[in-house]
Amino acid sequence: MPARQFRLPAEALKDSRGFAKRSSPLFMVRFKPNGLPNCRFAVVVSAKVDKTSAGRHLLKRRASEHLRQRPGNWDMIITVLSPAKILARKAFLQEMDRLLP
């Protein structure tokens, strides 16, 4: 689980109005500026993406670690879609970078 400073509050997940949206066949990214010195984010991986919790958590950890090292001041909601589970780590991160602000 990300440190508290990197976690997006639950209220933002429930009401994502005002977030800009970018998507690809692998990810859906919603983002908006937050005025803080660091990014806050939530990574959502549905059971439809991978039936095993270990597989879902692998995708979450991969995305979270990459976002934690990224500079900026954004609130982001990253939804991982089914085709992303078969990607190698490098391709996964490149596609995510392509969509992030």
KOLMIZA-477487 format. One line per 5 residues: their letters; for each residue x, y, z of C-alpha. Coordinates in pm, whole numbers. Example, Ala and Ser with C-alpha at 12.3 -4.5 7.8 and 13.67 -1.06 7.14 Angstrom:
BEGIN
AS) 1230,-450,780; 1367,-106,714
//
This chain:
BEGIN
MPARQ) 0,0,0; 139,343,-89; 237,582,189; -43,813,300; 109,1111,115
FRLPA) 67,924,-216; -285,787,-157; -580,947,-328; -872,998,-85; -1169,764,-128
EALKD) -1402,1057,-198; -1211,1127,-520; -1276,771,-640; -1648,804,-577; -1678,1138,-753
SRGFA) -1432,1176,-1040; -1598,1479,-1198; -1344,1738,-1305; -1083,1478,-1397; -945,1476,-1752
KRSSP) -939,1132,-1914; -700,947,-2145; -734,586,-2242; -580,307,-2444; -665,-62,-2478
LFMVR) -447,-125,-2169; -523,160,-1927; -769,433,-1847; -614,732,-1672; -807,1014,-1507
FKPNG) -610,1309,-1372; -629,1666,-1245; -381,1904,-1078; -384,1895,-699; -161,2187,-589
LPNCR) 46,1961,-360; 419,1889,-389; 362,1527,-488; 131,1302,-690; -157,1123,-524
FAVVV) -297,819,-700; -518,513,-688; -467,203,-901; -779,0,-979; -750,-359,-1103
SAKVD) -1076,-549,-1138; -1120,-923,-1082; -1211,-937,-1451; -849,-849,-1534; -704,-1142,-1336
KTSAG) -895,-1393,-1127; -610,-1440,-878; -540,-1180,-613; -168,-1235,-661; -197,-1136,-1028
RHLLK) -402,-825,-947; -161,-718,-675; 136,-765,-908; -19,-519,-1153; -102,-275,-872
RRASE) 250,-291,-728; 406,-244,-1071; 194,66,-1141; 222,210,-787; 601,187,-774
HLRQR) 630,363,-1108; 390,640,-1004; 562,691,-668; 892,774,-843; 728,1013,-1086
PGNWD) 752,1388,-1014; 452,1616,-1047; 149,1740,-863; -146,1542,-996; -434,1342,-857
MIITV) -461,1029,-1073; -690,729,-1100; -533,452,-1309; -762,168,-1417; -575,-134,-1551
LSPAK) -762,-319,-1826; -742,-689,-1919; -483,-682,-2203; -225,-526,-1967; -174,-848,-1772
ILARK) 15,-1018,-2057; 263,-734,-2111; 624,-748,-2001; 720,-498,-1732; 901,-262,-1972
AFLQE) 610,-247,-2220; 365,-202,-1932; 555,101,-1801; 610,254,-2144; 239,241,-2223
MDRLL) 157,392,-1885; 409,676,-1943; 251,747,-2278; -85,820,-2112; 27,1000,-1797
P) 38,1381,-1787
//
